[in-house]
Amino acid sequence: MKGKRIALAVSLACVLALVLGARWVFMQTEKDEAAPEWRPGASINKEDLKIGVIHLTDPLNEKGGYSYAHEAGIREAQQKTGLTDGQIIRKNNVGNTNLYEVEHAMRECIAEGARVIIATSWEHMDACEKLAAEYPSVIFTNASGYKQNDTNFTNYFGRIYQARYLSGIAAGLKTESGKIGYVAAMGKDNSEVTGGIDAFAIGVESVNRDARIYVKVTERWYDPAEEANAAKSLIALGCDVIAQHCDTVNPQIEAQRAGVWGVGYNSDLREDIPGTVIVSVVWNWGAYYARLIESVIDGSFTTAPYFGGISDGIVGLTSLDETLLPPGAALAVEEARERIASGEFDVFSGVMETNDGRFVGSEGETLPDSEITQGIDWYYRNVAEQ
């Protein structure tokens, strides 16, 4: 009996080995077929190019939000570069808290022939890093992250703080209560969000030294309910302008319901939330995506991080609703925009006072990009935390 059990165990082990071996061969074949040989400096024929896009949510179900703005950029780049619908592989509703889920979505894209993976969230960064090493013939690019390698993995973002500063001018001219609310996805330790708040606050102060910015943090990039609740609490505090750095348009919806004013984010929200949005801070992701696709096709792609600004067109401000603003507001914003675009003025220049009495920066100097992207952990002097 014991001998039969041993023989059975040996047989099962052999079968398992064969299955695993076949699975390994299948995976390797799948990998090789999905990712033909590519090396830095090589070009990819446009007809052979497929792009995998990893969206946090379904862009069509959140018009005006974060994923919607990225999808608009993909479609713009597709039109500019002449790619067909069949060359874009979309994976929607890929949560950013589960590494396995993110990896799985990327692997599916590669299995379907993607030569480039566009990951739209900071939390997609670690999956990009891992799979870039595993798939050296696939190009990975990650929004807002900081990791990269020397061959096939880079990151991209924009100087959104420039547009934040401009929107702060509009908000500072609009507020009557002197209280401006700001719904923030992340706290002070996140430079992307905090730098935007500070730039906005500096813009407000440039035209209204008495106004204060009240920040309510949700601790999540995408949380429709909490974003709405944060806006409600700021409105209850007396804020008559609501700005935001979070993924949905809910803060603007709450502002409209309460009869106060709003500064939109990601997309132009005046059409969908009319009568209260004075201006929107917008991403024009297509400016980068078209550039990326063209570089892959002509062989000029490198892993140098991209950090464009107003002059590149990747970030911007919609035209102001002048019916909601005092005379001269549009001119004040436009003059500031021209100074930024020309390089005459930079938001984070000189000595800046924080809200806890410290001083940051040096006279005649501008904060380096490394600090703007990863080192701003302070609030400007007119910012209050809630």
C-alpha positions as CSV (number, residue, x, y, z in Angstrom):
1,M,0.0,0.0,0.0
2,K,2.9,2.3,0.9
3,G,4.5,1.6,-2.4
4,K,1.4,2.5,-4.3
5,R,1.2,5.8,-2.5
6,I,4.8,6.5,-3.4
7,A,4.2,5.6,-7.0
8,L,1.1,7.8,-7.1
9,A,2.9,10.7,-5.5
10,V,5.7,10.3,-8.1
11,S,3.2,10.2,-10.9
12,L,1.4,13.3,-9.6
13,A,4.7,15.1,-9.3
14,C,5.6,14.3,-12.9
15,V,2.3,15.5,-14.1
16,L,2.6,18.7,-12.1
17,A,6.1,19.3,-13.5
18,L,4.8,18.8,-17.0
19,V,2.0,21.2,-16.4
20,L,4.2,23.9,-14.9
21,G,6.8,23.4,-17.6
22,A,4.1,23.8,-20.3
23,R,2.8,26.9,-18.5
24,W,6.3,28.3,-18.3
25,V,6.8,27.7,-22.1
26,F,3.4,29.3,-22.8
27,M,4.2,32.3,-20.7
28,Q,7.6,32.8,-22.4
29,T,6.1,32.4,-25.8
30,E,3.3,34.8,-24.9
31,K,5.9,37.3,-23.6
32,D,8.1,37.0,-26.7
33,E,5.1,37.3,-29.1
34,A,3.7,40.2,-27.2
35,A,6.9,42.2,-27.0
36,P,9.1,41.9,-30.1
37,E,12.7,42.9,-29.8
38,W,13.3,46.6,-29.1
39,R,16.2,48.5,-27.7
40,P,16.8,52.1,-26.8
41,G,17.4,54.1,-30.0
42,A,15.4,51.8,-32.1
43,S,12.2,52.8,-33.8
44,I,8.9,51.0,-34.0
45,N,6.8,51.1,-37.2
46,K,3.6,53.1,-36.6
47,E,1.6,50.2,-38.1
48,D,3.1,47.8,-35.5
49,L,2.6,50.1,-32.5
50,K,0.0,49.4,-29.8
51,I,-0.4,51.5,-26.7
52,G,-1.8,50.2,-23.4
53,V,-3.5,52.8,-21.2
54,I,-4.1,52.1,-17.5
55,H,-7.0,54.2,-16.2
56,L,-8.0,54.5,-12.6
57,T,-11.7,54.7,-13.4
58,D,-13.9,54.5,-16.4
59,P,-13.3,57.9,-18.1
60,L,-16.7,58.0,-19.7
61,N,-18.4,57.6,-16.4
62,E,-16.7,60.5,-14.7
63,K,-16.9,63.4,-17.2
64,G,-14.6,66.2,-16.2
65,G,-12.5,64.1,-13.8
66,Y,-8.9,62.9,-13.7
67,S,-9.3,59.8,-16.0
68,Y,-11.5,61.8,-18.3
69,A,-8.7,64.3,-18.8
70,H,-6.2,61.5,-19.5
71,E,-8.5,59.9,-22.0
72,A,-9.1,63.2,-23.8
73,G,-5.3,63.4,-24.1
74,I,-5.0,59.9,-25.5
75,R,-7.7,60.7,-28.1
76,E,-6.0,63.9,-29.1
77,A,-2.6,62.2,-29.4
78,Q,-4.2,59.4,-31.4
79,Q,-5.6,61.9,-33.9
80,K,-2.3,63.8,-34.2
81,T,-0.2,60.7,-34.8
82,G,-2.7,58.8,-36.9
83,L,-3.1,55.7,-34.8
84,T,-6.3,53.7,-35.2
85,D,-8.7,52.7,-32.5
86,G,-7.4,49.2,-32.7
87,Q,-4.0,50.4,-31.7
88,I,-5.1,51.7,-28.3
89,I,-5.7,49.1,-25.5
90,R,-7.6,50.5,-22.5
91,K,-7.8,49.0,-19.1
92,N,-10.4,50.9,-17.0
93,N,-11.2,50.8,-13.3
94,V,-7.7,49.7,-12.3
95,G,-7.5,50.5,-8.6
96,N,-4.3,52.1,-7.4
97,T,-4.1,50.3,-4.0
98,N,-3.6,46.7,-5.3
99,L,-0.3,46.1,-6.9
100,Y,-1.4,42.7,-8.3
101,E,-4.4,44.3,-10.0
102,V,-2.2,46.9,-11.6
103,E,0.3,44.3,-12.7
104,H,-2.4,42.1,-14.1
105,A,-3.9,44.9,-16.2
106,M,-0.4,45.8,-17.6
107,R,0.3,42.1,-18.4
108,E,-3.0,41.9,-20.3
109,C,-2.0,44.9,-22.4
110,I,1.4,43.3,-23.2
111,A,-0.3,40.0,-24.1
112,E,-2.5,41.9,-26.5
113,G,0.5,43.4,-28.2
114,A,1.2,46.6,-26.4
115,R,4.6,48.0,-27.0
116,V,4.1,51.1,-24.8
117,I,2.3,51.2,-21.4
118,I,0.9,54.5,-20.2
119,A,0.2,54.3,-16.5
120,T,-1.7,57.3,-15.3
121,S,-1.3,57.2,-11.5
122,W,1.4,57.6,-9.0
123,E,0.5,54.3,-7.4
124,H,1.1,52.5,-10.8
125,M,4.8,53.4,-10.4
126,D,6.0,50.2,-8.6
127,A,4.3,47.9,-11.1
128,C,5.9,49.8,-13.9
129,E,9.3,49.4,-12.3
130,K,8.9,45.7,-11.8
131,L,7.5,44.9,-15.2
132,A,10.0,47.2,-17.0
133,A,12.7,44.9,-15.8
134,E,10.7,41.8,-16.8
135,Y,9.8,43.2,-20.3
136,P,12.8,45.1,-21.6
137,S,11.2,45.4,-25.1
138,V,8.2,47.3,-23.7
139,I,8.3,51.0,-22.9
140,F,6.7,52.1,-19.6
141,T,5.8,55.7,-18.7
142,N,4.2,56.7,-15.4
143,A,2.3,59.9,-14.5
144,S,3.5,61.9,-11.5
145,G,6.0,59.3,-10.3
146,Y,9.7,59.7,-9.8
147,K,11.1,56.3,-10.6
148,Q,12.8,55.4,-13.9
149,N,15.6,53.3,-15.5
150,D,18.1,53.9,-18.2
151,T,16.4,51.9,-20.9
152,N,12.6,51.5,-21.0
153,F,11.0,53.2,-18.0
154,T,10.3,56.9,-17.5
155,N,7.9,59.3,-15.8
156,Y,6.0,62.4,-16.8
157,F,4.2,65.3,-15.3
158,G,3.6,69.0,-15.7
159,R,4.1,72.2,-13.8
160,I,0.5,72.3,-12.7
161,Y,1.5,74.7,-10.0
162,Q,1.8,77.4,-12.6
163,A,-1.8,77.2,-13.5
164,R,-2.7,76.9,-9.8
165,Y,-1.1,80.3,-9.2
166,L,-3.1,81.9,-12.0
167,S,-6.4,80.4,-10.7
168,G,-5.4,81.8,-7.3
169,I,-5.5,85.3,-8.8
170,A,-9.0,84.7,-10.0
171,A,-10.1,83.3,-6.6
172,G,-8.5,86.1,-4.7
173,L,-10.3,88.7,-6.8
174,K,-13.6,86.8,-6.5
175,T,-13.9,86.0,-2.8
176,E,-16.1,88.3,-0.7
177,S,-15.8,86.5,2.7
178,G,-12.0,86.3,2.5
179,K,-12.3,82.5,3.0
180,I,-11.4,80.2,0.2
181,G,-11.7,76.4,0.5
182,Y,-9.4,73.8,-1.0
183,V,-10.3,70.1,-1.2
184,A,-7.0,68.2,-1.2
185,A,-6.6,64.5,-1.9
186,M,-3.4,64.2,0.1
187,G,-1.8,65.9,3.1
188,K,1.3,68.1,3.5
189,D,3.8,65.3,2.8
190,N,2.7,65.0,-0.8
191,S,4.6,67.6,-2.8
192,E,2.3,67.5,-5.8
193,V,-0.8,68.5,-3.9
194,T,1.0,70.7,-1.4
195,G,2.9,72.6,-4.0
196,G,-0.3,73.2,-5.9
197,I,-2.0,74.6,-2.7
198,D,1.0,76.8,-2.0
199,A,1.1,78.2,-5.6
200,F,-2.6,78.8,-5.4
201,A,-2.2,80.6,-2.1
202,I,0.7,82.8,-3.4
203,G,-1.6,83.7,-6.4
204,V,-4.4,84.6,-4.0
205,E,-2.1,86.8,-1.9
206,S,-0.8,88.6,-4.9
207,V,-4.2,90.3,-5.3
208,N,-5.8,89.9,-1.9
209,R,-3.5,89.9,1.2
210,D,-6.4,89.5,3.6
211,A,-7.8,86.2,2.2
212,R,-7.1,82.8,3.7
213,I,-7.1,79.4,2.2
214,Y,-8.7,76.6,4.2
215,V,-7.5,73.1,3.3
216,K,-9.6,69.9,3.9
217,V,-7.7,66.6,3.1
218,T,-9.5,63.4,2.1
219,E,-6.4,61.2,2.1
220,R,-7.5,59.5,-1.1
221,W,-7.1,60.5,-4.7
222,Y,-10.5,59.2,-5.7
223,D,-13.3,59.3,-3.1
224,P,-16.5,60.8,-4.4
225,A,-18.3,60.9,-1.1
226,E,-15.4,62.3,1.0
227,E,-14.7,64.9,-1.7
228,A,-18.3,66.1,-1.5
229,N,-18.2,66.1,2.3
230,A,-14.9,68.0,2.4
231,A,-16.5,70.7,0.2
232,K,-19.6,70.9,2.4
233,S,-17.5,71.4,5.6
234,L,-15.5,74.2,3.9
235,I,-18.7,75.9,2.7
236,A,-20.1,75.6,6.3
237,L,-16.9,77.3,7.5
238,G,-17.8,80.3,5.4
239,C,-15.7,79.7,2.3
240,D,-17.3,81.3,-0.8
241,V,-14.9,79.9,-3.3
242,I,-14.0,76.2,-3.5
243,A,-10.9,74.9,-5.3
244,Q,-9.7,71.4,-5.4
245,H,-7.0,68.8,-6.1
246,C,-8.9,65.5,-6.3
247,D,-10.2,63.2,-9.0
248,T,-13.9,63.9,-9.2
249,V,-16.0,67.0,-9.8
250,N,-18.0,66.6,-6.6
251,P,-16.5,69.7,-4.9
252,Q,-17.8,71.8,-7.7
253,I,-21.2,70.2,-7.6
254,E,-21.4,71.0,-3.9
255,A,-20.3,74.6,-4.5
256,Q,-23.0,75.0,-7.1
257,R,-25.7,73.5,-4.8
258,A,-24.6,75.9,-2.0
259,G,-24.6,79.0,-4.3
260,V,-20.9,79.7,-3.9
261,W,-18.1,79.8,-6.5
262,G,-15.7,77.2,-7.8
263,V,-12.3,76.7,-9.4
264,G,-12.4,73.5,-11.4
265,Y,-9.7,71.0,-12.0
266,N,-8.6,68.5,-14.7
267,S,-11.1,69.6,-17.4
268,D,-13.1,72.7,-18.3
269,L,-16.1,72.4,-16.0
270,R,-18.1,75.5,-16.9
271,E,-20.3,73.7,-19.4
272,D,-21.3,70.9,-17.0
273,I,-21.4,73.0,-13.9
274,P,-22.5,76.4,-15.2
275,G,-23.0,79.6,-13.3
276,T,-20.6,79.0,-10.5
277,V,-17.2,77.8,-11.9
278,I,-15.2,80.9,-12.5
279,V,-12.3,79.1,-14.1
280,S,-10.7,75.6,-14.3
281,V,-7.1,74.4,-14.0
282,V,-6.7,71.9,-16.8
283,W,-4.4,69.2,-18.0
284,N,-3.7,68.9,-21.7
285,W,-2.2,65.4,-21.5
286,G,-2.3,65.1,-25.3
287,A,0.7,67.5,-25.5
288,Y,2.8,64.8,-23.9
289,Y,1.2,61.7,-25.3
290,A,1.6,62.9,-28.9
291,R,5.3,63.7,-28.2
292,L,5.8,60.2,-26.6
293,I,4.2,58.3,-29.5
294,E,6.2,60.3,-32.1
295,S,9.4,59.6,-30.2
296,V,8.7,55.9,-30.1
297,I,8.0,55.8,-33.9
298,D,11.0,57.8,-34.9
299,G,13.4,56.2,-32.4
300,S,14.2,59.3,-30.4
301,F,12.5,58.0,-27.2
302,T,14.6,58.4,-24.0
303,T,13.9,57.8,-20.3
304,A,14.6,61.4,-19.4
305,P,11.6,62.5,-17.3
306,Y,9.2,65.0,-18.8
307,F,8.2,68.0,-16.7
308,G,6.5,70.5,-19.0
309,G,4.7,73.7,-18.2
310,I,2.4,76.4,-19.5
311,S,4.8,77.2,-22.4
312,D,4.6,73.5,-23.5
313,G,0.8,73.5,-23.3
314,I,0.5,70.5,-21.1
315,V,-1.0,72.6,-18.3
316,G,-3.2,75.6,-18.6
317,L,-6.2,77.6,-17.5
318,T,-9.5,77.9,-19.2
319,S,-10.7,81.3,-20.2
320,L,-12.4,83.0,-17.2
321,D,-16.1,83.5,-16.9
322,E,-15.9,87.2,-16.9
323,T,-19.6,87.6,-16.0
324,L,-18.8,86.1,-12.6
325,L,-15.6,88.2,-11.9
326,P,-14.8,91.8,-11.2
327,P,-13.6,94.0,-14.1
328,G,-9.9,93.6,-14.8
329,A,-9.7,90.0,-13.5
330,A,-9.0,88.5,-17.0
331,L,-6.4,91.0,-17.7
332,A,-4.6,90.4,-14.4
333,V,-4.5,86.6,-15.0
334,E,-3.4,87.0,-18.6
335,E,-0.5,89.3,-17.7
336,A,0.7,86.8,-15.1
337,R,0.4,84.0,-17.5
338,E,2.6,85.8,-20.0
339,R,5.2,86.5,-17.4
340,I,5.3,82.8,-16.5
341,A,5.3,81.6,-20.1
342,S,8.2,83.9,-21.0
343,G,10.3,82.8,-18.0
344,E,10.2,86.3,-16.5
345,F,8.4,85.1,-13.3
346,D,8.5,81.8,-11.4
347,V,6.0,81.0,-8.7
348,F,8.5,79.5,-6.2
349,S,11.1,82.3,-6.3
350,G,12.7,84.2,-3.5
351,V,12.1,83.8,0.2
352,M,8.7,82.4,1.2
353,E,7.1,82.3,4.7
354,T,5.4,79.2,5.8
355,N,2.2,79.1,8.0
356,D,4.3,77.9,11.0
357,G,6.7,80.9,10.8
358,R,9.6,79.3,8.9
359,F,11.2,80.7,5.8
360,V,11.9,78.7,2.6
361,G,14.0,79.6,-0.4
362,S,16.6,82.2,-1.1
363,E,16.6,85.8,-2.4
364,G,17.1,85.8,-6.1
365,E,16.8,82.1,-6.5
366,T,14.0,79.6,-7.6
367,L,13.4,76.3,-5.9
368,P,14.9,73.5,-8.0
369,D,12.6,71.0,-9.7
370,S,13.7,68.2,-7.4
371,E,12.3,70.2,-4.4
372,I,9.2,71.3,-6.2
373,T,8.3,67.7,-7.1
374,Q,9.5,65.9,-3.9
375,G,10.4,68.4,-1.2
376,I,7.5,70.7,-0.6
377,D,6.1,69.7,2.8
378,W,5.0,73.1,4.0
379,Y,2.0,75.3,3.6
380,Y,2.3,79.0,2.6
381,R,1.6,81.6,5.3
382,N,-2.0,82.3,4.3
383,V,-3.0,78.6,4.4
384,A,-4.9,77.0,7.3
385,E,-5.4,73.3,7.8
386,Q,-8.8,71.9,8.8
